[in-house]
């Protein structure tokens, strides 16, 4: 029986930055898979050669979303894509947060500003709604790794309005969120799941520092350490996964949470497209993931 053929999908600019690639390749090879790293935008690749195309570090998609989705459409017609096309379409735009909020998931309060709207009026309406927010965050609805995201003080409306206007002028929707101050001390908790089952968690230090502009890199530098997720965090993560409006469980998911002023977890982002999975901080996690992928391929193969 031939070895399962798996493409770990990246992009040239991200390969050297993706700490997950090497341990996942090792785990897949040890489990008997024929796995290799392939760039999503390499037009010479025959995707039908693979039993599974696994998105790992396609981290430039935010600047090339139409081309990326078009690639995903073509590729999903040739092989199995993980996570699936419908999930990618939904999750690569942070408007999904509104869907989760409607499903009862406790998200970080979020408001969207659309191209054509008045940035100053939208900001004033947001600040009126969140009168207790001393600081807030402006970020693009399509974005990753804190690129084009910035933390603003309530008193600094001029720079914040200019930030919103710059994104809107580029045809990008904008997400506004109050800055939850507990993140400065507590950081974020990212909970990694494989096939809907919790694997491990990490702590991220605060990424958006007051007075710093958006990063120009593919993603902002991160301070990562292991963390034991609390029962409340794990419960919210499970609720978020169950609220995904597509059939599951998904091969992988990362749920990023921060705490509000009362110490309750709130969902910041649900990462289903190309999240770092932090294998180095979860003993045995790369092998668990590899085994799950091979089980998926086996289950979908003809008897």
SVG drawing of the C-alpha trace seen along z (x, -y; Angstrom):
<svg xmlns="http://www.w3.org/2000/svg" viewBox="-27 -64 42 66">
<polyline fill="none" stroke="black" stroke-width="0.4" points="0.0,0.0 1.5,-3.4 2.4,-5.9 -0.1,-8.7 1.1,-11.8 0.7,-15.1 1.5,-18.6 2.3,-21.0 1.3,-24.2 3.4,-27.3 4.9,-30.2 8.5,-31.1 8.6,-34.1 7.3,-32.1 9.1,-28.8 12.1,-29.9 9.7,-31.5 7.4,-28.5 8.7,-26.6 6.0,-23.9 7.2,-22.6 10.2,-20.6 8.5,-18.8 5.4,-18.0 7.5,-16.7 9.4,-14.5 6.2,-13.2 4.6,-12.5 7.6,-10.7 7.9,-8.6 4.2,-7.7 4.8,-6.5 3.6,-9.4 5.3,-10.9 5.2,-14.6 6.8,-17.6 6.5,-21.4 5.0,-23.1 4.3,-26.8 0.6,-27.6 1.5,-30.0 3.9,-27.6 2.1,-27.2 4.1,-24.1 2.6,-21.9 0.2,-19.1 -2.1,-19.1 -3.8,-16.0 -0.6,-14.2 -1.4,-14.6 -3.9,-12.8 -4.1,-15.9 -3.1,-19.5 -2.6,-20.8 -2.4,-24.6 0.4,-25.5 2.0,-28.9 0.4,-30.7 0.9,-33.9 0.9,-36.2 -2.8,-35.5 -4.0,-38.7 -2.4,-40.7 -3.6,-38.4 -6.9,-37.1 -8.7,-36.8 -5.8,-34.9 -5.5,-32.7 -9.2,-31.8 -9.1,-31.1 -6.1,-28.8 -8.1,-27.0 -11.0,-26.6 -8.8,-25.0 -6.9,-22.8 -10.0,-21.5 -11.3,-20.2 -8.0,-18.2 -7.4,-16.9 -8.6,-17.1 -7.9,-20.5 -7.5,-21.0 -9.2,-22.9 -11.9,-22.8 -12.6,-25.6 -15.9,-26.7 -14.1,-27.1 -11.3,-29.1 -13.7,-31.5 -15.5,-32.1 -12.5,-32.3 -10.1,-34.5 -12.4,-37.5 -13.0,-38.5 -16.7,-39.2 -17.0,-35.6 -16.8,-37.1 -20.3,-38.5 -21.6,-35.0 -20.0,-33.6 -21.5,-36.4 -25.0,-35.7 -24.4,-32.0 -23.8,-33.1 -20.1,-32.9 -18.5,-35.5 -16.2,-37.4 -14.2,-40.5 -16.8,-43.3 -16.4,-44.1 -17.7,-46.6 -17.1,-46.8 -16.5,-49.8 -17.1,-49.2 -15.6,-51.0 -17.7,-54.1 -18.6,-54.8 -17.3,-58.0 -14.3,-56.9 -14.7,-59.7 -18.4,-59.1 -17.9,-55.4 -15.2,-55.9 -17.3,-58.3 -20.2,-55.8 -17.9,-53.0 -16.5,-55.1 -19.9,-56.1 -20.9,-52.5 -17.8,-51.6 -17.6,-54.6 -15.4,-52.9 -12.7,-51.9 -9.6,-53.9 -7.9,-52.3 -9.1,-50.4 -7.7,-48.5 -8.0,-49.2 -7.3,-46.3 -8.3,-45.1 -11.1,-42.5 -8.8,-40.6 -5.4,-40.4 -3.1,-38.1 -0.1,-38.3 -1.1,-41.8 -0.2,-43.3 -1.9,-46.7 -3.3,-46.5 -2.6,-49.2 -3.6,-50.1 -4.9,-53.6 -5.7,-55.8 -9.2,-57.2 -7.8,-60.7 -5.9,-60.1 -8.9,-60.2 -7.0,-61.9 -4.4,-59.2 -7.0,-56.5 -9.3,-58.1 -6.4,-58.3 -5.7,-54.6 -9.3,-53.7 -9.4,-56.0 -6.2,-54.5 -7.6,-51.0 -11.0,-52.0 -9.3,-53.8 -7.6,-50.5 -11.0,-48.9 -10.6,-47.0 -13.2,-46.6 -12.1,-47.6 -12.6,-45.9 -12.8,-48.0 -12.4,-46.5 -12.0,-47.9 -8.5,-47.0 -9.0,-44.7 -6.3,-45.8 -5.8,-42.5 -4.0,-41.2 -1.0,-43.4 -0.4,-41.2 -2.1,-38.0 -1.4,-37.8 -3.4,-35.6 -4.3,-32.0 -4.2,-30.0 -5.9,-26.5 -4.9,-24.1 -7.4,-21.4 -7.0,-18.4 -10.1,-16.7 -12.1,-18.7 -10.1,-17.4 -8.0,-19.8 -4.3,-19.1 -2.3,-21.9 -2.3,-25.5 0.3,-28.4 0.5,-31.9 1.3,-34.8 2.6,-38.0 0.8,-41.2 1.4,-42.0 0.1,-45.5 2.1,-48.0 0.9,-51.5 2.6,-54.0 3.9,-51.4 2.8,-51.4 1.7,-48.3 4.4,-45.7 5.9,-45.6 6.8,-41.9 4.6,-38.9 3.7,-38.8 4.6,-40.6 7.3,-39.0 5.7,-36.8 6.7,-35.8 5.4,-32.2 5.4,-30.0 3.4,-26.9 0.2,-27.4 -2.3,-25.2 -5.8,-26.3 -8.4,-26.8 -11.8,-25.0 -13.5,-28.3 -11.1,-28.8 -11.5,-25.2 -15.3,-25.5 -15.4,-28.7 -13.1,-27.2 -15.3,-24.2 -18.4,-26.4 -16.7,-28.4 -15.8,-25.2 -19.3,-23.9 -20.6,-27.3 -18.6,-26.9 -21.3,-26.8 -19.8,-23.9 -19.6,-20.2 -16.8,-19.1 -14.7,-18.2 -12.0,-20.1 -8.4,-18.7 -7.1,-21.6 -8.2,-24.7 -6.7,-27.3 -8.8,-29.3 -7.3,-32.6 -8.7,-34.0 -8.1,-37.0 -9.7,-38.0 -12.0,-40.9 -11.9,-43.2 -13.9,-40.6 -11.4,-37.8 -13.7,-36.0 -12.3,-34.6 -13.4,-36.2 -12.7,-35.0 -10.3,-37.2 -9.9,-35.1 -10.7,-31.6 -7.9,-30.5 -8.9,-27.8 -6.9,-28.8 -3.1,-28.7 -2.4,-29.1 0.8,-28.3 0.2,-25.2 3.2,-25.5 4.3,-21.9 7.4,-22.8 5.1,-23.6 2.9,-20.5 4.7,-17.2 3.7,-14.7 1.4,-17.2 3.1,-16.9 2.7,-13.1 -0.9,-13.3 -1.6,-15.7 0.2,-13.5 -1.7,-10.4 -5.0,-12.2 -4.2,-13.3 -3.3,-9.8 -6.6,-8.5 -8.5,-11.1 -6.8,-10.0 -7.4,-6.3 -11.1,-6.9 -11.6,-8.7 -9.7,-6.1 -11.5,-3.4 -11.8,-0.1"/>
</svg>
